[in-house]
Amino acid sequence: MPDRPEIVCICGSTRFVDEMSAANRDLTFAGVIVVAPGVFLRAEDHEADELITNEQKTALDALHLRKIDLADRVLVVNPGGYIGESTSREIAYAHVTGKPISFTDPF
């Protein structure tokens, strides 16, 4: 038996907040420690410019890479196969750091 539960980092577009929450719930019930995005504002939101600055977005992106560092593996939540620019960077980072990557949907 492992000395600690598996740690999984959820990645994906924050437009899929409901799907990410469902994946988080399912993994947690399976005994997994989950790290995931903590802010779900998107640049496409009309009021997002007033709620999050470019500096905050950059800081959140860097923080998410540190979450990948903590994880044993990465789960990409990609309904319909969608993978955006930020998620593509996270996948590339996970690949370079040797993290196993799985997807909720084929792409």
Secondary structure, 3 states (H helix, E strand, C coil): CCCCCCEEEEECCHHHHHHHHHHHHHHHHCCCEEECCCCCCCCCCCCHHHHCCHHHHHHHHHHHHHHHHHCCEEEECCHHHCCCHHHHHHHHHHHHCCCCEEECCCC
